[in-house]
């Protein structure tokens, strides 16, 4: 999966990075490399399924989609 990220200098130094396609998925780092590393981890956590929080009705159908 490929996602576009926006990397910009932070007012306090370092860099802030966010993913426009994933609202609220944001991270930061002291360098560009660290910010990219941190946003990769944030994306993985953002997309991680939360099956424990999922309650399905008896009529629900689960389907996998490739994105």
PyMOL Python script that loads the backbone (N, CA, C, O; Angstrom):
from pymol import cmd

cmd.read_pdbstr("""\
ATOM      1  N   UNK A   1       0.850  -1.172   0.000  1.00  0.00           N
ATOM      2  CA  UNK A   1       0.000   0.000   0.000  1.00  0.00           C
ATOM      3  C   UNK A   1       0.895   1.234   0.000  1.00  0.00           C
ATOM      4  O   UNK A   1       1.874   1.300   0.743  1.00  0.00           O
ATOM      5  N   UNK A   2       0.561   2.187  -0.817  1.00  0.00           N
ATOM      6  CA  UNK A   2       1.300   3.445  -0.850  1.00  0.00           C
ATOM      7  C   UNK A   2       0.376   4.561  -0.397  1.00  0.00           C
ATOM      8  O   UNK A   2      -0.764   4.663  -0.848  1.00  0.00           O
ATOM      9  N   UNK A   3       0.883   5.395   0.500  1.00  0.00           N
ATOM     10  CA  UNK A   3       0.136   6.543   1.000  1.00  0.00           C
ATOM     11  C   UNK A   3       1.006   7.783   0.870  1.00  0.00           C
ATOM     12  O   UNK A   3       2.217   7.724   1.085  1.00  0.00           O
ATOM     13  N   UNK A   4       0.396   8.891   0.524  1.00  0.00           N
ATOM     14  CA  UNK A   4       1.122  10.162   0.496  1.00  0.00           C
ATOM     15  C   UNK A   4       1.146  10.732   1.908  1.00  0.00           C
ATOM     16  O   UNK A   4       0.148  10.688   2.627  1.00  0.00           O
ATOM     17  N   UNK A   5       2.300  11.266   2.291  1.00  0.00           N
ATOM     18  CA  UNK A   5       2.438  11.939   3.581  1.00  0.00           C
ATOM     19  C   UNK A   5       2.915  13.357   3.331  1.00  0.00           C
ATOM     20  O   UNK A   5       3.528  13.647   2.304  1.00  0.00           O
ATOM     21  N   UNK A   6       2.631  14.228   4.268  1.00  0.00           N
ATOM     22  CA  UNK A   6       3.084  15.621   4.196  1.00  0.00           C
ATOM     23  C   UNK A   6       4.092  15.823   5.318  1.00  0.00           C
ATOM     24  O   UNK A   6       3.794  15.597   6.491  1.00  0.00           O
ATOM     25  N   UNK A   7       5.279  16.250   4.941  1.00  0.00           N
ATOM     26  CA  UNK A   7       6.375  16.464   5.881  1.00  0.00           C
ATOM     27  C   UNK A   7       6.700  17.947   5.876  1.00  0.00           C
ATOM     28  O   UNK A   7       6.972  18.524   4.823  1.00  0.00           O
ATOM     29  N   UNK A   8       6.672  18.567   7.054  1.00  0.00           N
ATOM     30  CA  UNK A   8       6.965  20.000   7.113  1.00  0.00           C
ATOM     31  C   UNK A   8       7.773  20.319   8.363  1.00  0.00           C
ATOM     32  O   UNK A   8       7.636  19.655   9.390  1.00  0.00           O
ATOM     33  N   UNK A   9       8.619  21.344   8.264  1.00  0.00           N
ATOM     34  CA  UNK A   9       9.400  21.750   9.430  1.00  0.00           C
ATOM     35  C   UNK A   9       8.474  22.214  10.556  1.00  0.00           C
ATOM     36  O   UNK A   9       7.466  22.877  10.312  1.00  0.00           O
ATOM     37  N   UNK A  10       8.826  21.862  11.769  1.00  0.00           N
ATOM     38  CA  UNK A  10       8.053  22.262  12.941  1.00  0.00           C
ATOM     39  C   UNK A  10       8.585  23.593  13.466  1.00  0.00           C
ATOM     40  O   UNK A  10       9.778  23.875  13.356  1.00  0.00           O
ATOM     41  N   UNK A  11       7.713  24.397  14.029  1.00  0.00           N
ATOM     42  CA  UNK A  11       8.127  25.693  14.590  1.00  0.00           C
ATOM     43  C   UNK A  11       9.129  25.519  15.725  1.00  0.00           C
ATOM     44  O   UNK A  11       9.971  26.387  15.956  1.00  0.00           O
ATOM     45  N   UNK A  12       9.035  24.393  16.434  1.00  0.00           N
ATOM     46  CA  UNK A  12       9.911  24.146  17.579  1.00  0.00           C
ATOM     47  C   UNK A  12      11.161  23.353  17.200  1.00  0.00           C
ATOM     48  O   UNK A  12      11.894  22.896  18.077  1.00  0.00           O
ATOM     49  N   UNK A  13      11.406  23.190  15.907  1.00  0.00           N
ATOM     50  CA  UNK A  13      12.520  22.380  15.431  1.00  0.00           C
ATOM     51  C   UNK A  13      12.029  20.983  15.088  1.00  0.00           C
ATOM     52  O   UNK A  13      10.970  20.562  15.553  1.00  0.00           O
ATOM     53  N   UNK A  14      12.781  20.275  14.293  1.00  0.00           N
ATOM     54  CA  UNK A  14      12.363  18.953  13.863  1.00  0.00           C
ATOM     55  C   UNK A  14      11.318  19.044  12.769  1.00  0.00           C
ATOM     56  O   UNK A  14      11.169  20.072  12.109  1.00  0.00           O
ATOM     57  N   UNK A  15      10.593  17.943  12.590  1.00  0.00           N
ATOM     58  CA  UNK A  15       9.615  17.869  11.510  1.00  0.00           C
ATOM     59  C   UNK A  15       8.319  17.229  11.993  1.00  0.00           C
ATOM     60  O   UNK A  15       8.320  16.351  12.855  1.00  0.00           O
ATOM     61  N   UNK A  16       7.224  17.689  11.419  1.00  0.00           N
ATOM     62  CA  UNK A  16       5.906  17.114  11.645  1.00  0.00           C
ATOM     63  C   UNK A  16       5.498  16.444  10.343  1.00  0.00           C
ATOM     64  O   UNK A  16       5.760  16.967   9.260  1.00  0.00           O
ATOM     65  N   UNK A  17       4.859  15.288  10.451  1.00  0.00           N
ATOM     66  CA  UNK A  17       4.429  14.562   9.264  1.00  0.00           C
ATOM     67  C   UNK A  17       3.025  14.013   9.512  1.00  0.00           C
ATOM     68  O   UNK A  17       2.723  13.524  10.601  1.00  0.00           O
ATOM     69  N   UNK A  18       2.168  14.100   8.483  1.00  0.00           N
ATOM     70  CA  UNK A  18       0.821  13.560   8.619  1.00  0.00           C
ATOM     71  C   UNK A  18       0.371  12.921   7.318  1.00  0.00           C
ATOM     72  O   UNK A  18       0.949  13.150   6.255  1.00  0.00           O
ATOM     73  N   UNK A  19      -0.682  12.110   7.430  1.00  0.00           N
ATOM     74  CA  UNK A  19      -1.217  11.370   6.286  1.00  0.00           C
ATOM     75  C   UNK A  19      -2.598  11.930   5.981  1.00  0.00           C
ATOM     76  O   UNK A  19      -3.536  11.678   6.737  1.00  0.00           O
ATOM     77  N   UNK A  20      -2.751  12.684   4.894  1.00  0.00           N
ATOM     78  CA  UNK A  20      -4.055  13.265   4.584  1.00  0.00           C
ATOM     79  C   UNK A  20      -5.179  12.235   4.446  1.00  0.00           C
ATOM     80  O   UNK A  20      -6.325  12.533   4.782  1.00  0.00           O
ATOM     81  N   UNK A  21      -4.872  11.036   3.961  1.00  0.00           N
ATOM     82  CA  UNK A  21      -5.892  10.006   3.756  1.00  0.00           C
ATOM     83  C   UNK A  21      -6.325   9.330   5.058  1.00  0.00           C
ATOM     84  O   UNK A  21      -7.327   8.615   5.081  1.00  0.00           O
ATOM     85  N   UNK A  22      -5.575   9.554   6.139  1.00  0.00           N
ATOM     86  CA  UNK A  22      -5.892   8.932   7.437  1.00  0.00           C
ATOM     87  C   UNK A  22      -6.057  10.031   8.490  1.00  0.00           C
ATOM     88  O   UNK A  22      -5.085  10.391   9.154  1.00  0.00           O
ATOM     89  N   UNK A  23      -7.252  10.563   8.652  1.00  0.00           N
ATOM     90  CA  UNK A  23      -7.468  11.667   9.592  1.00  0.00           C
ATOM     91  C   UNK A  23      -6.926  11.363  10.989  1.00  0.00           C
ATOM     92  O   UNK A  23      -7.207  10.312  11.565  1.00  0.00           O
ATOM     93  N   UNK A  24      -6.154  12.291  11.512  1.00  0.00           N
ATOM     94  CA  UNK A  24      -5.602  12.142  12.854  1.00  0.00           C
ATOM     95  C   UNK A  24      -4.307  11.354  12.912  1.00  0.00           C
ATOM     96  O   UNK A  24      -3.726  11.209  13.988  1.00  0.00           O
ATOM     97  N   UNK A  25      -3.840  10.840  11.780  1.00  0.00           N
ATOM     98  CA  UNK A  25      -2.582  10.085  11.749  1.00  0.00           C
ATOM     99  C   UNK A  25      -1.447  11.084  11.540  1.00  0.00           C
ATOM    100  O   UNK A  25      -1.206  11.554  10.428  1.00  0.00           O
ATOM    101  N   UNK A  26      -0.759  11.395  12.636  1.00  0.00           N
ATOM    102  CA  UNK A  26       0.271  12.432  12.630  1.00  0.00           C
ATOM    103  C   UNK A  26       1.416  11.995  13.535  1.00  0.00           C
ATOM    104  O   UNK A  26       1.206  11.288  14.520  1.00  0.00           O
ATOM    105  N   UNK A  27       2.619  12.417  13.194  1.00  0.00           N
ATOM    106  CA  UNK A  27       3.775  12.117  14.025  1.00  0.00           C
ATOM    107  C   UNK A  27       4.806  13.215  13.845  1.00  0.00           C
ATOM    108  O   UNK A  27       4.559  14.201  13.150  1.00  0.00           O
ATOM    109  N   UNK A  28       5.957  13.045  14.469  1.00  0.00           N
ATOM    110  CA  UNK A  28       7.018  14.033  14.360  1.00  0.00           C
ATOM    111  C   UNK A  28       8.362  13.372  14.618  1.00  0.00           C
ATOM    112  O   UNK A  28       8.423  12.226  15.063  1.00  0.00           O
ATOM    113  N   UNK A  29       9.425  14.089  14.340  1.00  0.00           N
ATOM    114  CA  UNK A  29      10.766  13.590  14.588  1.00  0.00           C
ATOM    115  C   UNK A  29      11.763  14.719  14.536  1.00  0.00           C
ATOM    116  O   UNK A  29      11.486  15.783  13.982  1.00  0.00           O
ATOM    117  N   UNK A  30      12.933  14.485  15.117  1.00  0.00           N
ATOM    118  CA  UNK A  30      13.979  15.506  15.134  1.00  0.00           C
ATOM    119  C   UNK A  30      14.594  15.698  13.749  1.00  0.00           C
ATOM    120  O   UNK A  30      15.091  16.780  13.434  1.00  0.00           O
ATOM    121  N   UNK A  31      14.562  14.647  12.916  1.00  0.00           N
ATOM    122  CA  UNK A  31      15.077  14.726  11.553  1.00  0.00           C
ATOM    123  C   UNK A  31      14.006  14.216  10.598  1.00  0.00           C
ATOM    124  O   UNK A  31      13.009  13.638  11.031  1.00  0.00           O
ATOM    125  N   UNK A  32      14.210  14.430   9.293  1.00  0.00           N
ATOM    126  CA  UNK A  32      13.258  13.907   8.310  1.00  0.00           C
ATOM    127  C   UNK A  32      13.179  12.381   8.410  1.00  0.00           C
ATOM    128  O   UNK A  32      12.097  11.796   8.366  1.00  0.00           O
ATOM    129  N   UNK A  33      14.347  11.755   8.545  1.00  0.00           N
ATOM    130  CA  UNK A  33      14.400  10.297   8.612  1.00  0.00           C
ATOM    131  C   UNK A  33      13.625   9.771   9.820  1.00  0.00           C
ATOM    132  O   UNK A  33      12.874   8.802   9.706  1.00  0.00           O
ATOM    133  N   UNK A  34      13.808  10.412  10.975  1.00  0.00           N
ATOM    134  CA  UNK A  34      13.104   9.984  12.182  1.00  0.00           C
ATOM    135  C   UNK A  34      11.599  10.206  12.039  1.00  0.00           C
ATOM    136  O   UNK A  34      10.804   9.368  12.464  1.00  0.00           O
ATOM    137  N   UNK A  35      11.209  11.325  11.445  1.00  0.00           N
ATOM    138  CA  UNK A  35       9.787  11.610  11.248  1.00  0.00           C
ATOM    139  C   UNK A  35       9.154  10.564  10.329  1.00  0.00           C
ATOM    140  O   UNK A  35       8.041  10.108  10.591  1.00  0.00           O
ATOM    141  N   UNK A  36       9.850  10.178   9.255  1.00  0.00           N
ATOM    142  CA  UNK A  36       9.348   9.157   8.331  1.00  0.00           C
ATOM    143  C   UNK A  36       9.227   7.813   9.054  1.00  0.00           C
ATOM    144  O   UNK A  36       8.227   7.112   8.905  1.00  0.00           O
ATOM    145  N   UNK A  37      10.238   7.463   9.826  1.00  0.00           N
ATOM    146  CA  UNK A  37      10.203   6.206  10.596  1.00  0.00           C
ATOM    147  C   UNK A  37       9.005   6.206  11.549  1.00  0.00           C
ATOM    148  O   UNK A  37       8.295   5.207  11.663  1.00  0.00           O
ATOM    149  N   UNK A  38       8.790   7.325  12.226  1.00  0.00           N
ATOM    150  CA  UNK A  38       7.700   7.424  13.200  1.00  0.00           C
ATOM    151  C   UNK A  38       6.326   7.375  12.526  1.00  0.00           C
ATOM    152  O   UNK A  38       5.392   6.791  13.076  1.00  0.00           O
ATOM    153  N   UNK A  39       6.193   7.984  11.340  1.00  0.00           N
ATOM    154  CA  UNK A  39       4.881   7.967  10.686  1.00  0.00           C
ATOM    155  C   UNK A  39       4.581   6.575  10.146  1.00  0.00           C
ATOM    156  O   UNK A  39       3.416   6.181  10.089  1.00  0.00           O
ATOM    157  N   UNK A  40       5.598   5.824   9.749  1.00  0.00           N
ATOM    158  CA  UNK A  40       5.363   4.426   9.338  1.00  0.00           C
ATOM    159  C   UNK A  40       4.732   3.636  10.485  1.00  0.00           C
ATOM    160  O   UNK A  40       3.763   2.901  10.291  1.00  0.00           O
ATOM    161  N   UNK A  41       5.293   3.799  11.668  1.00  0.00           N
ATOM    162  CA  UNK A  41       4.757   3.110  12.843  1.00  0.00           C
ATOM    163  C   UNK A  41       3.339   3.595  13.149  1.00  0.00           C
ATOM    164  O   UNK A  41       2.467   2.792  13.481  1.00  0.00           O
ATOM    165  N   UNK A  42       3.112   4.889  13.040  1.00  0.00           N
ATOM    166  CA  UNK A  42       1.776   5.450  13.298  1.00  0.00           C
ATOM    167  C   UNK A  42       0.752   4.901  12.300  1.00  0.00           C
ATOM    168  O   UNK A  42      -0.384   4.607  12.672  1.00  0.00           O
ATOM    169  N   UNK A  43       1.153   4.763  11.038  1.00  0.00           N
ATOM    170  CA  UNK A  43       0.252   4.214  10.017  1.00  0.00           C
ATOM    171  C   UNK A  43      -0.092   2.767  10.347  1.00  0.00           C
ATOM    172  O   UNK A  43      -1.255   2.369  10.269  1.00  0.00           O
ATOM    173  N   UNK A  44       0.917   1.977  10.715  1.00  0.00           N
ATOM    174  CA  UNK A  44       0.679   0.573  11.073  1.00  0.00           C
ATOM    175  C   UNK A  44      -0.310   0.469  12.234  1.00  0.00           C
ATOM    176  O   UNK A  44      -1.228  -0.351  12.205  1.00  0.00           O
ATOM    177  N   UNK A  45      -0.119   1.295  13.240  1.00  0.00           N
ATOM    178  CA  UNK A  45      -1.027   1.272  14.392  1.00  0.00           C
ATOM    179  C   UNK A  45      -2.423   1.759  14.011  1.00  0.00           C
ATOM    180  O   UNK A  45      -3.423   1.221  14.486  1.00  0.00           O
ATOM    181  N   UNK A  46      -2.488   2.765  13.162  1.00  0.00           N
ATOM    182  CA  UNK A  46      -3.767   3.321  12.713  1.00  0.00           C
ATOM    183  C   UNK A  46      -4.580   2.253  11.979  1.00  0.00           C
ATOM    184  O   UNK A  46      -5.793   2.146  12.163  1.00  0.00           O
ATOM    185  N   UNK A  47      -3.897   1.467  11.148  1.00  0.00           N
ATOM    186  CA  UNK A  47      -4.576   0.486  10.315  1.00  0.00           C
ATOM    187  C   UNK A  47      -4.752  -0.876  10.991  1.00  0.00           C
ATOM    188  O   UNK A  47      -5.424  -1.753  10.450  1.00  0.00           O
ATOM    189  N   UNK A  48      -4.154  -1.054  12.167  1.00  0.00           N
ATOM    190  CA  UNK A  48      -4.251  -2.329  12.878  1.00  0.00           C
ATOM    191  C   UNK A  48      -5.702  -2.606  13.247  1.00  0.00           C
ATOM    192  O   UNK A  48      -6.377  -1.742  13.807  1.00  0.00           O
ATOM    193  N   UNK A  49      -6.182  -3.795  12.939  1.00  0.00           N
ATOM    194  CA  UNK A  49      -7.585  -4.103  13.265  1.00  0.00           C
ATOM    195  C   UNK A  49      -7.803  -4.138  14.779  1.00  0.00           C
ATOM    196  O   UNK A  49      -6.938  -4.569  15.541  1.00  0.00           O
ATOM    197  N   UNK A  50      -8.946  -3.685  15.178  1.00  0.00           N
ATOM    198  CA  UNK A  50      -9.308  -3.709  16.598  1.00  0.00           C
ATOM    199  C   UNK A  50     -10.481  -4.680  16.775  1.00  0.00           C
ATOM    200  O   UNK A  50     -11.598  -4.283  17.106  1.00  0.00           O
ATOM    201  N   UNK A  51     -10.192  -5.957  16.545  1.00  0.00           N
ATOM    202  CA  UNK A  51     -11.219  -6.986  16.573  1.00  0.00           C
ATOM    203  C   UNK A  51     -11.892  -7.104  17.940  1.00  0.00           C
ATOM    204  O   UNK A  51     -13.058  -7.491  18.020  1.00  0.00           O
ATOM    205  N   UNK A  52     -11.174  -6.774  19.014  1.00  0.00           N
ATOM    206  CA  UNK A  52     -11.762  -6.852  20.348  1.00  0.00           C
ATOM    207  C   UNK A  52     -12.916  -5.875  20.508  1.00  0.00           C
ATOM    208  O   UNK A  52     -13.840  -6.130  21.281  1.00  0.00           O
ATOM    209  N   UNK A  53     -12.873  -4.759  19.787  1.00  0.00           N
ATOM    210  CA  UNK A  53     -13.911  -3.738  19.895  1.00  0.00           C
ATOM    211  C   UNK A  53     -15.066  -3.974  18.928  1.00  0.00           C
ATOM    212  O   UNK A  53     -16.042  -3.224  18.929  1.00  0.00           O
ATOM    213  N   UNK A  54     -14.959  -5.007  18.110  1.00  0.00           N
ATOM    214  CA  UNK A  54     -15.929  -5.249  17.056  1.00  0.00           C
ATOM    215  C   UNK A  54     -17.016  -6.205  17.526  1.00  0.00           C
ATOM    216  O   UNK A  54     -16.729  -7.347  17.885  1.00  0.00           O
ATOM    217  N   UNK A  55     -18.256  -5.743  17.525  1.00  0.00           N
ATOM    218  CA  UNK A  55     -19.403  -6.582  17.864  1.00  0.00           C
ATOM    219  C   UNK A  55     -20.291  -6.655  16.629  1.00  0.00           C
ATOM    220  O   UNK A  55     -20.809  -5.642  16.161  1.00  0.00           O
ATOM    221  N   UNK A  56     -20.458  -7.863  16.110  1.00  0.00           N
ATOM    222  CA  UNK A  56     -21.223  -8.045  14.884  1.00  0.00           C
ATOM    223  C   UNK A  56     -22.582  -8.664  15.183  1.00  0.00           C
ATOM    224  O   UNK A  56     -22.724  -9.458  16.112  1.00  0.00           O
ATOM    225  N   UNK A  57     -23.564  -8.297  14.395  1.00  0.00           N
ATOM    226  CA  UNK A  57     -24.877  -8.924  14.506  1.00  0.00           C
ATOM    227  C   UNK A  57     -24.809 -10.296  13.848  1.00  0.00           C
ATOM    228  O   UNK A  57     -23.865 -10.583  13.112  1.00  0.00           O
ATOM    229  N   UNK A  58     -25.785 -11.134  14.101  1.00  0.00           N
ATOM    230  CA  UNK A  58     -25.803 -12.473  13.520  1.00  0.00           C
ATOM    231  C   UNK A  58     -25.990 -12.425  12.004  1.00  0.00           C
ATOM    232  O   UNK A  58     -25.709 -13.410  11.322  1.00  0.00           O
ATOM    233  N   UNK A  59     -26.454 -11.309  11.472  1.00  0.00           N
ATOM    234  CA  UNK A  59     -26.663 -11.158  10.028  1.00  0.00           C
ATOM    235  C   UNK A  59     -25.471 -10.512   9.324  1.00  0.00           C
ATOM    236  O   UNK A  59     -25.486 -10.363   8.103  1.00  0.00           O
ATOM    237  N   UNK A  60     -24.454 -10.133  10.069  1.00  0.00           N
ATOM    238  CA  UNK A  60     -23.300  -9.446   9.490  1.00  0.00           C
ATOM    239  C   UNK A  60     -22.485 -10.386   8.612  1.00  0.00           C
ATOM    240  O   UNK A  60     -22.380 -11.584   8.875  1.00  0.00           O
ATOM    241  N   UNK A  61     -21.918  -9.813   7.572  1.00  0.00           N
ATOM    242  CA  UNK A  61     -21.045 -10.554   6.657  1.00  0.00           C
ATOM    243  C   UNK A  61     -19.709  -9.862   6.622  1.00  0.00           C
ATOM    244  O   UNK A  61     -19.636  -8.650   6.417  1.00  0.00           O
ATOM    245  N   UNK A  62     -18.651 -10.620   6.820  1.00  0.00           N
ATOM    246  CA  UNK A  62     -17.297 -10.059   6.826  1.00  0.00           C
ATOM    247  C   UNK A  62     -16.657 -10.304   5.454  1.00  0.00           C
ATOM    248  O   UNK A  62     -16.622 -11.437   4.974  1.00  0.00           O
ATOM    249  N   UNK A  63     -16.150  -9.234   4.830  1.00  0.00           N
ATOM    250  CA  UNK A  63     -15.559  -9.319   3.497  1.00  0.00           C
ATOM    251  C   UNK A  63     -14.207  -8.635   3.531  1.00  0.00           C
ATOM    252  O   UNK A  63     -14.068  -7.561   4.117  1.00  0.00           O
ATOM    253  N   UNK A  64     -13.201  -9.249   2.904  1.00  0.00           N
ATOM    254  CA  UNK A  64     -11.874  -8.627   2.801  1.00  0.00           C
ATOM    255  C   UNK A  64     -11.756  -7.905   1.479  1.00  0.00           C
ATOM    256  O   UNK A  64     -12.176  -8.423   0.444  1.00  0.00           O
ATOM    257  N   UNK A  65     -11.182  -6.700   1.505  1.00  0.00           N
ATOM    258  CA  UNK A  65     -10.962  -5.910   0.296  1.00  0.00           C
ATOM    259  C   UNK A  65      -9.482  -5.581   0.192  1.00  0.00           C
ATOM    260  O   UNK A  65      -8.845  -5.262   1.195  1.00  0.00           O
ATOM    261  N   UNK A  66      -8.938  -5.653  -1.001  1.00  0.00           N
ATOM    262  CA  UNK A  66      -7.569  -5.192  -1.242  1.00  0.00           C
ATOM    263  C   UNK A  66      -7.631  -3.712  -1.561  1.00  0.00           C
ATOM    264  O   UNK A  66      -8.460  -3.275  -2.359  1.00  0.00           O
ATOM    265  N   UNK A  67      -6.763  -2.951  -0.945  1.00  0.00           N
ATOM    266  CA  UNK A  67      -6.750  -1.497  -1.156  1.00  0.00           C
ATOM    267  C   UNK A  67      -5.421  -1.098  -1.762  1.00  0.00           C
ATOM    268  O   UNK A  67      -5.192   0.083  -2.024  1.00  0.00           O
TER     269      UNK A  67
END
""", "prot")
cmd.dss("prot")
cmd.show_as("cartoon", "prot")
cmd.util.cbc("prot")
cmd.orient("prot")
